[in-house]
């Protein structure tokens, strides 16, 4: 006689229980990965916008960003050093009759250091005497804070997108 037989195995439920018990840890790791990716995304886009506003390359700005994270932590810290940038990072300094030109900027009464160095540092005298001198810097704190505040709002949405991707990956792998 022909028939249909259906057998259930009870041993399979142990692996399901194990997978469900391990899920909070995996979702925490997914959230940590999403946080780190969000910080990297924020560094990329904010430094790109700041460099466009200041009309300089991104390299001197990207070195000012530091990302501190641990996979077990529930936070990621993005630290940005907003101290002024020395102008020799902004382009190639050229001596002019009135001072020094770097990129599209002109610094009056400045000079390129005659010291033997791999970089052509730009200085300005503090008084009428030969010494003391000070390094010429460009302030970028205002533009930096403005761009970071604008991109901070978008970072929450980006975190949600990345967390959904990471959680989907964790759930598919389980």
OpenMM code with the backbone's topology and positions (N, CA, C; nanometers):
from openmm import Vec3, app, unit

residues = "UNK UNK UNK UNK UNK UNK UNK UNK UNK UNK UNK UNK UNK UNK UNK UNK UNK UNK UNK UNK UNK UNK UNK UNK UNK UNK UNK UNK UNK UNK UNK UNK UNK UNK UNK UNK UNK UNK UNK UNK UNK UNK UNK UNK UNK UNK UNK UNK UNK UNK UNK UNK UNK UNK UNK UNK UNK UNK UNK UNK UNK UNK UNK UNK UNK UNK UNK UNK UNK UNK UNK UNK UNK UNK UNK UNK UNK UNK UNK UNK UNK UNK UNK UNK UNK UNK UNK UNK UNK UNK UNK UNK UNK UNK UNK UNK UNK UNK UNK UNK UNK UNK UNK UNK UNK UNK UNK UNK UNK UNK UNK UNK UNK UNK UNK UNK UNK UNK UNK UNK UNK UNK UNK UNK UNK UNK UNK UNK UNK UNK UNK UNK UNK UNK UNK UNK UNK UNK UNK UNK UNK UNK UNK UNK UNK UNK UNK UNK UNK UNK UNK UNK UNK UNK UNK UNK UNK UNK UNK UNK UNK UNK UNK UNK UNK UNK UNK UNK UNK UNK UNK UNK UNK UNK".split()
positions = [
    Vec3(0.0835, -0.1160, 0.0000),
    Vec3(0.0000, 0.0000, 0.0000),
    Vec3(0.0888, 0.1234, 0.0000),
    Vec3(0.0506, 0.2154, -0.0831),
    Vec3(0.1254, 0.3401, -0.0932),
    Vec3(0.0792, 0.4337, 0.0172),
    Vec3(0.1705, 0.5120, 0.0647),
    Vec3(0.1330, 0.6017, 0.1730),
    Vec3(0.2326, 0.7167, 0.1858),
    Vec3(0.2057, 0.7984, 0.2783),
    Vec3(0.2904, 0.9154, 0.3041),
    Vec3(0.3346, 0.9106, 0.4480),
    Vec3(0.4627, 0.9262, 0.4691),
    Vec3(0.5147, 0.9165, 0.6046),
    Vec3(0.5893, 1.0450, 0.6376),
    Vec3(0.5658, 1.0997, 0.7535),
    Vec3(0.6301, 1.2235, 0.7975),
    Vec3(0.6932, 1.1999, 0.9325),
    Vec3(0.8247, 1.2233, 0.9408),
    Vec3(0.8975, 1.2025, 1.0655),
    Vec3(0.9561, 1.3354, 1.1130),
    Vec3(0.9408, 1.3659, 1.2386),
    Vec3(0.9999, 1.4855, 1.2973),
    Vec3(1.1177, 1.4449, 1.3848),
    Vec3(1.2250, 1.5200, 1.3740),
    Vec3(1.3424, 1.4970, 1.4586),
    Vec3(1.3411, 1.6014, 1.5696),
    Vec3(1.3551, 1.5607, 1.6892),
    Vec3(1.3534, 1.6513, 1.8032),
    Vec3(1.4917, 1.7126, 1.8260),
    Vec3(1.5972, 1.6523, 1.7735),
    Vec3(1.7336, 1.7003, 1.7980),
    Vec3(1.7585, 1.8388, 1.7359),
    Vec3(1.6832, 1.8779, 1.6362),
    Vec3(1.7057, 2.0056, 1.5683),
    Vec3(1.6760, 2.1271, 1.6539),
    Vec3(1.5895, 2.1125, 1.7538),
    Vec3(1.5517, 2.2276, 1.8357),
    Vec3(1.6669, 2.2764, 1.9231),
    Vec3(1.7608, 2.1921, 1.9548),
    Vec3(1.8750, 2.2344, 2.0369),
    Vec3(1.9590, 2.3371, 1.9635),
    Vec3(1.9765, 2.3180, 1.8338),
    Vec3(2.0553, 2.4159, 1.7571),
    Vec3(1.9804, 2.5481, 1.7434),
    Vec3(1.8482, 2.5435, 1.7344),
    Vec3(1.7680, 2.6658, 1.7279),
    Vec3(1.7787, 2.7424, 1.8593),
    Vec3(1.7679, 2.6713, 1.9713),
    Vec3(1.7826, 2.7363, 2.1022),
    Vec3(1.9208, 2.7993, 2.1173),
    Vec3(2.0214, 2.7289, 2.0710),
    Vec3(2.1586, 2.7805, 2.0795),
    Vec3(2.1741, 2.9071, 1.9946),
    Vec3(2.1171, 2.9044, 1.8745),
    Vec3(2.1262, 3.0210, 1.7858),
    Vec3(2.0532, 3.1408, 1.8449),
    Vec3(1.9374, 3.1161, 1.9053),
    Vec3(1.8608, 3.2253, 1.9655),
    Vec3(1.9324, 3.2800, 2.0891),
    Vec3(1.9942, 3.1935, 2.1676),
    Vec3(2.0659, 3.2389, 2.2875),
    Vec3(2.1878, 3.3222, 2.2511),
    Vec3(2.2493, 3.2947, 2.1377),
    Vec3(2.3703, 3.3664, 2.0949),
    Vec3(2.3372, 3.4969, 2.0206),
    Vec3(2.2115, 3.5186, 1.9876),
    Vec3(2.1717, 3.6335, 1.9064),
    Vec3(2.1997, 3.7700, 1.9704),
    Vec3(2.1765, 3.7933, 2.1010),
    Vec3(2.2067, 3.9257, 2.1573),
    Vec3(2.3541, 3.9640, 2.1436),
    Vec3(2.4436, 3.8683, 2.1630),
    Vec3(2.5860, 3.8966, 2.1475),
    Vec3(2.6185, 3.9329, 2.0024),
    Vec3(2.5605, 3.8590, 1.9093),
    Vec3(2.5855, 3.8861, 1.7672),
    Vec3(2.5287, 4.0215, 1.7257),
    Vec3(2.4118, 4.0570, 1.7779),
    Vec3(2.3540, 4.1873, 1.7443),
    Vec3(2.4347, 4.3012, 1.8053),
    Vec3(2.4927, 4.2792, 1.9241),
    Vec3(2.5818, 4.3799, 1.9828),
    Vec3(2.7040, 4.4009, 1.8954),
    Vec3(2.7613, 4.2929, 1.8440),
    Vec3(2.8761, 4.3055, 1.7539),
    Vec3(2.8362, 4.3740, 1.6235),
    Vec3(2.7173, 4.3454, 1.5749),
    Vec3(2.6683, 4.4117, 1.4536),
    Vec3(2.6521, 4.5617, 1.4777),
    Vec3(2.6021, 4.5981, 1.5961),
    Vec3(2.5878, 4.7406, 1.6287),
    Vec3(2.7245, 4.8074, 1.6391),
    Vec3(2.8232, 4.7388, 1.6966),
    Vec3(2.9583, 4.7953, 1.7067),
    Vec3(3.0191, 4.8150, 1.5681),
    Vec3(2.9984, 4.7186, 1.4782),
    Vec3(3.0488, 4.7346, 1.3411),
    Vec3(2.9801, 4.8509, 1.2711),
    Vec3(2.8495, 4.8639, 1.2921),
    Vec3(2.7752, 4.9744, 1.2302),
    Vec3(2.8222, 5.1090, 1.2852),
    Vec3(2.8512, 5.1155, 1.4157),
    Vec3(2.9025, 5.2401, 1.4743),
    Vec3(3.0367, 5.2781, 1.4132),
    Vec3(3.1270, 5.1816, 1.4008),
    Vec3(3.2594, 5.2094, 1.3430),
    Vec3(3.2467, 5.2546, 1.1979),
    Vec3(3.1637, 5.1874, 1.1209),
    Vec3(3.1438, 5.2268, 0.9813),
    Vec3(3.0824, 5.3661, 0.9707),
    Vec3(2.9941, 5.3994, 1.0645),
    Vec3(2.9345, 5.5333, 1.0651),
    Vec3(3.0397, 5.6392, 1.0943),
    Vec3(3.1301, 5.6114, 1.1882),
    Vec3(3.2370, 5.7070, 1.2195),
    Vec3(3.3288, 5.7263, 1.0997),
    Vec3(3.3619, 5.6195, 1.0299),
    Vec3(3.4453, 5.6315, 0.9094),
    Vec3(3.3725, 5.7103, 0.8011),
    Vec3(3.2433, 5.6857, 0.7869),
    Vec3(3.1621, 5.7582, 0.6898),
    Vec3(3.1580, 5.9071, 0.7233),
    Vec3(3.1413, 5.9370, 0.8525),
    Vec3(3.1362, 6.0765, 0.8956),
    Vec3(3.2700, 6.1459, 0.8705),
    Vec3(3.3810, 6.0769, 0.8976),
    Vec3(3.5135, 6.1339, 0.8708),
    Vec3(3.5301, 6.1652, 0.7232),
    Vec3(3.4908, 6.0728, 0.6377),
    Vec3(3.5057, 6.0914, 0.4939),
    Vec3(3.4268, 6.2111, 0.4436),
    Vec3(3.2994, 6.2144, 0.4780),
    Vec3(3.2128, 6.3180, 0.4212),
    Vec3(3.2368, 6.4556, 0.4825),
    Vec3(3.2640, 6.4622, 0.6121),
    Vec3(3.2876, 6.5937, 0.6723),
    Vec3(3.4216, 6.6508, 0.6263),
    Vec3(3.5254, 6.5690, 0.6176),
    Vec3(3.6542, 6.6219, 0.5707),
    Vec3(3.6461, 6.6624, 0.4237),
    Vec3(3.5663, 6.5914, 0.3458),
    Vec3(3.5478, 6.6290, 0.2052),
    Vec3(3.4802, 6.7655, 0.1945),
    Vec3(3.3780, 6.7873, 0.2762),
    Vec3(3.3073, 6.9161, 0.2713),
    Vec3(3.3959, 7.0308, 0.3205),
    Vec3(3.4692, 7.0071, 0.4284),
    Vec3(3.5572, 7.1115, 0.4821),
    Vec3(3.6656, 7.1466, 0.3810),
    Vec3(3.7238, 7.0468, 0.3172),
    Vec3(3.8291, 7.0746, 0.2201),
    Vec3(3.7742, 7.1516, 0.0998),
    Vec3(3.6490, 7.1244, 0.0627),
    Vec3(3.5870, 7.2001, -0.0462),
    Vec3(3.5656, 7.3456, -0.0048),
    Vec3(3.5210, 7.3668, 0.1194),
    Vec3(3.4974, 7.5031, 0.1669),
    Vec3(3.6280, 7.5821, 0.1753),
    Vec3(3.7329, 7.5188, 0.2260),
    Vec3(3.8614, 7.5876, 0.2429),
    Vec3(3.9463, 7.5864, 0.1158),
    Vec3(3.9053, 7.5092, 0.0170),
    Vec3(3.9789, 7.4915, -0.1084),
    Vec3(4.1205, 7.4403, -0.0824),
    Vec3(4.1283, 7.3315, -0.0061),
    Vec3(4.2558, 7.2650, 0.0202),
    Vec3(4.2363, 7.1153, -0.0003),
    Vec3(4.3460, 7.0395, 0.0032),
    Vec3(4.3347, 6.8947, -0.0089),
    Vec3(4.2824, 6.8361, 0.1220),
    Vec3(4.2333, 6.7146, 0.1162),
    Vec3(4.1765, 6.6501, 0.2347),
    Vec3(4.2833, 6.5968, 0.3289),
    Vec3(4.4022, 6.5727, 0.2785),
    Vec3(4.5057, 6.5050, 0.3568),
    Vec3(4.5367, 6.5720, 0.4913),
    Vec3(4.5616, 6.7030, 0.4977),
    Vec3(4.5913, 6.7606, 0.6296),
    Vec3(4.4729, 6.7552, 0.7259),
    Vec3(4.3526, 6.7485, 0.6730),
    Vec3(4.2343, 6.7407, 0.7595),
    Vec3(4.2127, 6.5990, 0.8110),
    Vec3(4.2313, 6.5005, 0.7234),
    Vec3(4.2050, 6.3618, 0.7626),
    Vec3(4.3003, 6.3158, 0.8720),
    Vec3(4.4191, 6.3738, 0.8768),
    Vec3(4.5130, 6.3380, 0.9829),
    Vec3(4.4692, 6.3932, 1.1184),
    Vec3(4.3753, 6.4855, 1.1189),
    Vec3(4.3257, 6.5439, 1.2433),
    Vec3(4.2134, 6.4612, 1.3066),
    Vec3(4.1631, 6.3623, 1.2359),
    Vec3(4.0537, 6.2792, 1.2853),
    Vec3(4.1117, 6.1544, 1.3520),
    Vec3(4.0566, 6.1187, 1.4679),
    Vec3(4.0933, 5.9945, 1.5348),
    Vec3(3.9650, 5.9221, 1.5753),
    Vec3(3.9598, 5.7936, 1.5428),
    Vec3(3.8432, 5.7123, 1.5761),
    Vec3(3.8848, 5.6118, 1.6821),
    Vec3(3.8153, 5.6146, 1.7956),
    Vec3(3.8428, 5.5232, 1.9064),
    Vec3(3.7223, 5.4318, 1.9226),
    Vec3(3.7458, 5.3014, 1.9055),
    Vec3(3.6352, 5.2074, 1.9222),
    Vec3(3.6886, 5.0733, 1.9697),
    Vec3(3.5995, 4.9992, 2.0330),
    Vec3(3.6252, 4.8601, 2.0713),
    Vec3(3.5036, 4.7796, 2.0316),
    Vec3(3.5248, 4.6566, 1.9921),
    Vec3(3.4108, 4.5765, 1.9472),
    Vec3(3.3146, 4.5458, 2.0613),
    Vec3(3.3652, 4.5474, 2.1848),
    Vec3(3.2775, 4.5191, 2.2981),
    Vec3(3.2086, 4.6444, 2.3507),
    Vec3(3.2577, 4.7621, 2.3125),
    Vec3(3.1989, 4.8868, 2.3622),
    Vec3(3.0714, 4.9190, 2.2858),
    Vec3(2.9866, 4.9951, 2.3485),
    Vec3(2.8620, 5.0349, 2.2839),
    Vec3(2.8707, 5.1797, 2.2356),
    Vec3(2.9940, 5.2261, 2.2149),
    Vec3(3.0133, 5.3617, 2.1652),
    Vec3(3.1402, 5.3696, 2.0825),
    Vec3(3.1432, 5.4690, 1.9958),
    Vec3(3.2610, 5.5001, 1.9157),
    Vec3(3.2857, 5.6482, 1.9322),
    Vec3(3.4106, 5.6843, 1.9588),
    Vec3(3.4436, 5.8256, 1.9750),
    Vec3(3.5178, 5.8731, 1.8512),
    Vec3(3.4698, 5.9830, 1.7948),
    Vec3(3.5353, 6.0474, 1.6822),
    Vec3(3.5903, 6.1785, 1.7335),
    Vec3(3.7222, 6.1874, 1.7430),
    Vec3(3.7875, 6.3077, 1.7933),
    Vec3(3.8449, 6.3834, 1.6748),
    Vec3(3.8225, 6.5141, 1.6726),
    Vec3(3.8728, 6.5968, 1.5639),
    Vec3(3.9565, 6.7087, 1.6249),
    Vec3(4.0828, 6.7157, 1.5857),
    Vec3(4.1712, 6.8224, 1.6322),
    Vec3(4.1478, 6.9471, 1.5487),
    Vec3(4.0968, 7.0513, 1.6101),
    Vec3(4.0606, 7.1735, 1.5375),
    Vec3(4.1658, 7.2838, 1.5492),
    Vec3(4.2855, 7.2484, 1.5966),
    Vec3(4.3890, 7.3502, 1.6059),
    Vec3(4.4294, 7.3959, 1.4649),
    Vec3(4.4824, 7.5181, 1.4528),
    Vec3(4.5164, 7.5722, 1.3208),
    Vec3(4.6176, 7.4845, 1.2452),
    Vec3(4.6053, 7.4863, 1.1128),
    Vec3(4.6921, 7.4072, 1.0251),
    Vec3(4.8053, 7.4954, 0.9755),
    Vec3(4.9266, 7.4457, 0.9831),
    Vec3(5.0411, 7.5173, 0.9282),
    Vec3(5.0230, 7.5283, 0.7766),
    Vec3(5.0519, 7.6451, 0.7200),
    Vec3(5.0181, 7.6705, 0.5798),
    Vec3(5.0987, 7.5876, 0.4814),
    Vec3(5.2104, 7.5315, 0.5214),
    Vec3(5.2858, 7.4507, 0.4249),
    Vec3(5.2129, 7.3210, 0.3910),
    Vec3(5.1115, 7.2828, 0.4701),
    Vec3(5.0288, 7.1669, 0.4378),
    Vec3(4.9226, 7.2001, 0.3327),
    Vec3(4.8974, 7.3257, 0.3082),
    Vec3(4.7892, 7.3674, 0.2199),
    Vec3(4.8305, 7.3775, 0.0738),
    Vec3(4.9569, 7.3648, 0.0458),
    Vec3(5.0063, 7.3747, -0.0916),
    Vec3(5.1560, 7.3995, -0.0917),
    Vec3(5.2088, 7.4344, -0.2066),
    Vec3(5.3516, 7.4626, -0.2191),
    Vec3(5.3742, 7.6115, -0.1981),
    Vec3(5.4491, 7.6489, -0.0941),
    Vec3(5.4756, 7.7913, -0.0699),
    Vec3(5.5685, 7.8492, -0.1769),
    Vec3(5.5375, 7.9717, -0.2206),
    Vec3(5.6205, 8.0424, -0.3182),
    Vec3(5.6478, 8.1819, -0.2646),
    Vec3(5.7729, 8.2221, -0.2643),
    Vec3(5.8109, 8.3549, -0.2164),
    Vec3(5.7700, 8.4579, -0.3201),
    Vec3(5.7030, 8.5638, -0.2750),
    Vec3(5.6634, 8.6746, -0.3618),
    Vec3(5.7279, 8.8022, -0.3078),
    Vec3(5.7262, 8.9120, -0.3820),
    Vec3(5.7862, 9.0359, -0.3307),
    Vec3(5.7223, 9.0870, -0.2017),
    Vec3(5.5942, 9.0569, -0.1794),
    Vec3(5.5267, 9.1083, -0.0593),
    Vec3(5.5166, 9.0059, 0.0528),
    Vec3(5.5467, 8.8799, 0.0267),
    Vec3(5.5339, 8.7772, 0.1292),
    Vec3(5.5431, 8.6390, 0.0688),
    Vec3(5.4485, 8.5524, 0.1062),
    Vec3(5.4467, 8.4148, 0.0574),
    Vec3(5.3063, 8.3830, 0.0055),
    Vec3(5.3011, 8.3153, -0.1081),
    Vec3(5.1743, 8.2685, -0.1634),
    Vec3(5.1700, 8.1165, -0.1489),
    Vec3(5.0579, 8.0682, -0.0943),
    Vec3(5.0357, 7.9242, -0.0819),
    Vec3(4.8978, 7.8965, -0.1394),
    Vec3(4.8947, 7.8267, -0.2517),
    Vec3(4.7673, 7.8017, -0.3182),
    Vec3(4.7059, 7.9330, -0.3635),
    Vec3(4.5829, 7.9593, -0.3228),
    Vec3(4.5149, 8.0841, -0.3586),
    Vec3(4.5262, 8.1889, -0.2474),
    Vec3(4.6047, 8.1600, -0.1437),
    Vec3(4.6170, 8.2514, -0.0301),
    Vec3(4.7486, 8.3281, -0.0365),
    Vec3(4.7457, 8.4500, 0.0137),
    Vec3(4.8652, 8.5345, 0.0194),
    Vec3(4.8901, 8.5735, 0.1652),
    Vec3(5.0122, 8.5560, 0.2121),
    Vec3(5.0503, 8.5909, 0.3490),
    Vec3(5.1569, 8.6995, 0.3414),
    Vec3(5.1164, 8.8228, 0.3754),
    Vec3(5.2073, 8.9366, 0.3678),
    Vec3(5.3104, 8.9299, 0.4790),
    Vec3(5.4287, 8.9793, 0.4516),
    Vec3(5.5406, 8.9882, 0.5457),
    Vec3(5.5851, 8.8503, 0.5963),
    Vec3(5.5555, 8.7472, 0.5232),
    Vec3(5.5984, 8.6120, 0.5615),
    Vec3(5.7177, 8.5724, 0.4757),
    Vec3(5.7886, 8.4707, 0.5199),
    Vec3(5.9030, 8.4213, 0.4433),
    Vec3(5.9119, 8.2706, 0.4580),
    Vec3(5.9762, 8.2091, 0.3600),
    Vec3(5.9978, 8.0646, 0.3634),
    Vec3(6.1274, 8.0409, 0.4367),
    Vec3(6.1253, 7.9451, 0.5285),
    Vec3(6.2423, 7.9217, 0.6117),
    Vec3(6.3593, 7.8717, 0.5288),
    Vec3(6.4784, 7.9246, 0.5556),
    Vec3(6.5964, 7.8786, 0.4823),
    Vec3(6.6570, 7.7521, 0.5418),
    Vec3(6.5918, 7.6941, 0.6433),
    Vec3(6.6451, 7.5748, 0.7081),
    Vec3(6.6392, 7.4557, 0.6127),
    Vec3(6.7305, 7.3627, 0.6330),
    Vec3(6.7309, 7.2415, 0.5518),
    Vec3(6.6250, 7.1478, 0.6089),
    Vec3(6.5198, 7.1348, 0.5348),
    Vec3(6.4062, 7.0551, 0.5804),
    Vec3(6.3380, 6.9956, 0.4585),
    Vec3(6.2646, 6.8893, 0.4794),
    Vec3(6.1913, 6.8295, 0.3673),
    Vec3(6.0698, 6.9138, 0.3305),
    Vec3(6.0242, 6.9987, 0.4236),
    Vec3(5.9083, 7.0842, 0.3971),
    Vec3(5.9510, 7.2298, 0.4002),
    Vec3(5.8880, 7.3079, 0.3172),
    Vec3(5.9186, 7.4510, 0.3114),
    Vec3(5.8256, 7.5235, 0.4086),
    Vec3(5.8732, 7.5419, 0.5317),
    Vec3(5.7924, 7.6040, 0.6363),
    Vec3(5.7824, 7.7541, 0.6135),
    Vec3(5.6690, 7.8117, 0.6517),
    Vec3(5.6440, 7.9546, 0.6340),
    Vec3(5.6381, 8.0201, 0.7717),
    Vec3(5.7171, 8.1290, 0.7870),
    Vec3(5.7236, 8.2005, 0.9141),
    Vec3(5.6960, 8.3477, 0.8921),
    Vec3(5.6683, 8.4162, 1.0048),
    Vec3(5.6485, 8.5617, 1.0046),
    Vec3(5.7164, 8.6153, 1.1296),
    Vec3(5.7792, 8.7307, 1.1178),
    Vec3(5.8450, 8.7918, 1.2335),
    Vec3(5.7388, 8.8520, 1.3250),
    Vec3(5.7603, 8.8378, 1.4571),
    Vec3(5.6636, 8.8912, 1.5536),
    Vec3(5.6803, 9.0416, 1.5720),
    Vec3(5.8005, 9.0893, 1.5610),
    Vec3(5.8251, 9.2329, 1.5786),
    Vec3(5.9139, 9.2847, 1.4670),
    Vec3(5.9858, 9.3929, 1.4971),
    Vec3(6.0735, 9.4504, 1.3966),
    Vec3(6.2111, 9.3843, 1.3977),
    Vec3(6.2403, 9.3123, 1.5021),
    Vec3(6.3704, 9.2473, 1.5157),
    Vec3(6.3760, 9.1182, 1.4343),
    Vec3(6.4971, 9.0669, 1.4240),
    Vec3(6.5185, 8.9420, 1.3505),
    Vec3(6.4462, 8.8241, 1.4186),
    Vec3(6.4513, 8.8196, 1.5482),
    Vec3(6.3835, 8.7164, 1.6268),
    Vec3(6.2916, 8.7852, 1.7262),
    Vec3(6.1854, 8.7317, 1.7703),
    Vec3(6.1315, 8.5983, 1.7503),
    Vec3(6.0474, 8.5892, 1.6226),
    Vec3(6.0298, 8.4675, 1.5782),
    Vec3(5.9455, 8.4411, 1.4621),
    Vec3(5.8351, 8.3431, 1.5028),
    Vec3(5.7276, 8.3412, 1.4242),
    Vec3(5.6168, 8.2490, 1.4506),
    Vec3(5.5791, 8.1785, 1.3204),
    Vec3(5.5327, 8.0568, 1.3338),
    Vec3(5.4882, 7.9800, 1.2173),
    Vec3(5.3535, 8.0351, 1.1719),
    Vec3(5.3361, 8.0508, 1.0423),
    Vec3(5.2107, 8.1001, 0.9866),
    Vec3(5.1128, 7.9829, 0.9768),
    Vec3(4.9935, 8.0021, 1.0344),
    Vec3(4.8924, 7.8962, 1.0361),
    Vec3(4.7608, 7.9488, 0.9806),
    Vec3(4.6761, 7.8551, 0.9432),
    Vec3(4.5430, 7.8877, 0.8920),
    Vec3(4.4402, 7.8292, 0.9885),
    Vec3(4.3479, 7.9124, 1.0359),
    Vec3(4.2456, 7.8671, 1.1294),
    Vec3(4.1296, 7.8060, 1.0506),
    Vec3(4.0825, 7.6890, 1.0933),
    Vec3(3.9723, 7.6219, 1.0250),
    Vec3(3.8655, 7.5731, 1.1218),
    Vec3(3.8703, 7.6222, 1.2441),
    Vec3(3.7779, 7.5751, 1.3472),
    Vec3(3.6323, 7.6055, 1.3122),
    Vec3(3.6042, 7.7241, 1.2633),
    Vec3(3.4656, 7.7616, 1.2314),
    Vec3(3.4050, 7.6735, 1.1240),
    Vec3(3.4783, 7.6564, 1.0140),
    Vec3(3.4291, 7.5721, 0.9055),
    Vec3(3.4190, 7.4265, 0.9506),
    Vec3(3.5154, 7.3834, 1.0310),
    Vec3(3.5162, 7.2451, 1.0791),
    Vec3(3.3970, 7.2143, 1.1672),
    Vec3(3.3703, 7.3013, 1.2640),
    Vec3(3.2566, 7.2781, 1.3536),
    Vec3(3.1240, 7.2835, 1.2785),
    Vec3(3.1128, 7.3776, 1.1854),
    Vec3(2.9887, 7.3883, 1.1073),
    Vec3(2.9616, 7.2627, 1.0262),
    Vec3(3.0641, 7.2124, 0.9580),
    Vec3(3.0467, 7.0920, 0.8762),
    Vec3(3.0185, 6.9703, 0.9633),
    Vec3(3.0876, 6.9593, 1.0763),
    Vec3(3.0644, 6.8439, 1.1654),
    Vec3(2.9229, 6.8452, 1.2213),
    Vec3(2.8710, 6.9626, 1.2548),
    Vec3(2.7333, 6.9708, 1.3059),
    Vec3(2.6325, 6.9332, 1.1980),
    Vec3(2.6581, 6.9762, 1.0738),
    Vec3(2.5661, 6.9408, 0.9645),
    Vec3(2.5684, 6.7903, 0.9382),
    Vec3(2.6858, 6.7297, 0.9380),
    Vec3(2.6962, 6.5870, 0.9077),
    Vec3(2.6563, 6.5005, 1.0259),
    Vec3(2.6587, 6.5545, 1.1463),
    Vec3(2.6182, 6.4767, 1.2642),
    Vec3(2.4712, 6.4372, 1.2535),
    Vec3(2.3899, 6.5270, 1.2026),
    Vec3(2.2468, 6.4981, 1.1888),
    Vec3(2.2243, 6.3823, 1.0909),
    Vec3(2.3033, 6.3797, 0.9839),
    Vec3(2.2875, 6.2739, 0.8842),
    Vec3(2.3461, 6.1410, 0.9324),
    Vec3(2.4380, 6.1481, 1.0288),
    Vec3(2.5058, 6.0278, 1.0762),
    Vec3(2.4092, 5.9322, 1.1457),
    Vec3(2.3063, 5.9843, 1.2118),
    Vec3(2.2104, 5.8951, 1.2791),
    Vec3(2.1348, 5.8115, 1.1758),
    Vec3(2.0948, 5.8733, 1.0674),
    Vec3(2.0262, 5.7986, 0.9620),
    Vec3(2.1189, 5.6955, 0.8999),
    Vec3(2.2444, 5.7347, 0.8789),
    Vec3(2.3416, 5.6418, 0.8205),
    Vec3(2.3662, 5.5234, 0.9147),
    Vec3(2.3703, 5.5492, 1.0463),
    Vec3(2.3882, 5.4398, 1.1417),
    Vec3(2.2736, 5.3406, 1.1313),
    Vec3(2.1510, 5.3901, 1.1190),
    Vec3(2.0355, 5.3008, 1.1107),
    Vec3(2.0442, 5.2125, 0.9855),
    Vec3(2.0853, 5.2707, 0.8725),
    Vec3(2.1017, 5.1925, 0.7497),
    Vec3(2.2071, 5.0837, 0.7686),
    Vec3(2.3213, 5.1223, 0.8241),
    Vec3(2.4302, 5.0267, 0.8416),
    Vec3(2.3943, 4.9185, 0.9429),
    Vec3(2.3230, 4.9559, 1.0491),
    Vec3(2.2838, 4.8557, 1.1479),
    Vec3(2.1870, 4.7546, 1.0873),
    Vec3(2.0946, 4.8028, 1.0038),
    Vec3(2.0027, 4.7104, 0.9377),
    Vec3(2.0782, 4.6116, 0.8497),
    Vec3(2.1797, 4.6610, 0.7765),
    Vec3(2.2608, 4.5724, 0.6923),
    Vec3(2.3343, 4.4692, 0.7763),
    Vec3(2.3982, 4.5155, 0.8838),
    Vec3(2.4751, 4.4249, 0.9691),
    Vec3(2.3841, 4.3235, 1.0392),
    Vec3(2.2681, 4.3675, 1.0853),
    Vec3(2.1745, 4.2764, 1.1518),
    Vec3(2.1214, 4.1731, 1.0529),
    Vec3(2.0929, 4.2157, 0.9307),
    Vec3(2.0482, 4.1224, 0.8283),
    Vec3(2.1548, 4.0160, 0.8017),
    Vec3(2.2790, 4.0589, 0.7972),
    Vec3(2.3903, 3.9660, 0.7770),
    Vec3(2.3983, 3.8645, 0.8920),
    Vec3(2.3850, 3.9132, 1.0150),
    Vec3(2.3915, 3.8246, 1.1318),
    Vec3(2.2766, 3.7249, 1.1300),
    Vec3(2.1566, 3.7722, 1.0965),
    Vec3(2.0400, 3.6837, 1.0971),
    Vec3(2.0468, 3.5807, 0.9845),
    Vec3(2.1012, 3.6184, 0.8698),
    Vec3(2.1142, 3.5230, 0.7596),
    Vec3(2.2200, 3.4176, 0.7917),
    Vec3(2.3248, 3.4572, 0.8627),
    Vec3(2.4319, 3.3635, 0.8942),
    Vec3(2.3900, 3.2628, 1.0010),
    Vec3(2.2933, 3.3003, 1.0837),
    Vec3(2.2515, 3.2122, 1.1953),
    Vec3(2.1661, 3.0968, 1.1492),
] * unit.nanometer
topology = app.Topology()
chain = topology.addChain("A")
for resn in residues:
    res = topology.addResidue(resn, chain)
    for name in ("N", "CA", "C"):
        topology.addAtom(name, app.Element.getBySymbol(name[0]), res)
